[in-house]
Amino acid sequence: MSAPHPMSYVAFVARASADPAVVGLVLKGSHAHEGMATRCSDHDLYVVLADGAATGLGALDGFRSARLDLVVVTAAEFDRLGDGERYAIARARVLLDRPGGRITRTVAAKRRLGVGQASRVAQASRVAAARLDAYANSHYRSLKNARDRNPLAARLDAADSLGFLLELLFAFDRHPRPYNKYLEWELDRFPLPGRDTRRLLTALGRITGAGDADVQRERELFGRVEAVARAAGHASTLDAWGDDLGLIRPAALGLMRPAAGWRVP
């Protein structure tokens, strides 16, 4: 819903806080990430209603203006939000929580993938194998195109591979992958264990900028992923690549052990 006369964020928060049907207000997006908001940033707000409550605020679900975006949900619906919204909630700021702290607990729970949730991405499951294989496939295509002097295809495949790579790296640590906008913000404040954040970000920048084949192969990227993936039970997915592993591995990689600090889910 678009609004021809945008209400202010401050005015809306005051209005919603005074409505007894509202049990939670949760700010997400740039304003919830310290130092990320600009003069162009609007306020993205979840308005959480008591289950079964009647209020006119429900009609504002989907309200969008240059200053304010609203998502209106019941408490039960807020509990179930996940997938694409998981990271937004995980780093959101709770402005109102009544009664009993339910909203705060829900937000805190989104920050950490449970064992069952992490297994769908990072443990020995069909989804995990698909993520790993997709990363290896795009990585392989990129390096093959670079070898065959097709630089545009190599760069495009390299960029595709990094989405799958980041899904795996954060899932290995049982955290949701941040949106690309917040990747540096997240790693600066919550670094992945066993990884040099600056080195990782530099490698990602070099790959997306130029499809750097040597950086893609190096131990900091595919080499480390292979080690941790094997320890997590994905050897068969990697071994299915046969002799083609020789193209995508670091030179003389062999089998590596996960670096100190890396947890195997």
C-alpha positions, 0 to 999 in steps of 0.5 A: 500500500502506498501513501500519498501523505506519509506519516512520520515514524515517530508519530506512528510509533507513538500511535501504535504504542498507545493501541492495546492490541499492539504487543510488539514493535520491531525495527529492522533494516538500516536504522536497526544496524548502527551506522548504516542509515543514510538520509535516504533510509526509511524506517522498516517496522514490524507491527505485532498484534495480539493473536485475535485482536481487533484494531484498525492498524491491521489495514496498514499492512504493506503501508509504504512511503518515503519515510515508513514501511510497515508489516503488520502481523499477529504474534503467531505469524511473527514467530513463524517468519523465517527464510528471507526475513530471518536475517532481518529479524535476527538483527532487528531492534525491539522497540515495544514488547508486552507482555512477558518478553515474547517478542524479544525471545523470538528475535533472539531465537532468529539469531541462531539456527537450531540444530535441525535448521542448520542441518537443512543447510550445513549438515549431511542432508539433501539440501546441504549437498545441493548447496555445496554442489551448486557452489562447486558447480559455479566455481568449476564453471568460472575456472573452466571459463577462465581457462578457456579465455571467456572472461565475462562468463568466468566473472558471472559464474564466480559471482553466482558461486559466492551466494552459495558459498556465503550460505554455507559459511554462515550455516557452518556457524549456525547463523543466517546469512546476512543480506549483501548490504550488511555483510561487512557490518555483520562480519566486523561485529560478529566474525566467523570463527577461524576466519580473517574477516578482512582477508575474506572480504578482500577475496570476495571483492577480487572475485566479484570484480575480476573473477580472480581464479587464483583467489577462488581456488585458494585455501581461504575459499574453496580449500577451507570449504572442502575441509569443513564440508568433508568433516561435516559428512559431505565427502560424497558430494565432493568426490562425485566431481572426480578428476574435476576437483583438480581444477577447482582445488588449491594446488596440491591441496590434498585433504586439509583439516578444518582450521582451528576455531571452525565448528563442524555442525 
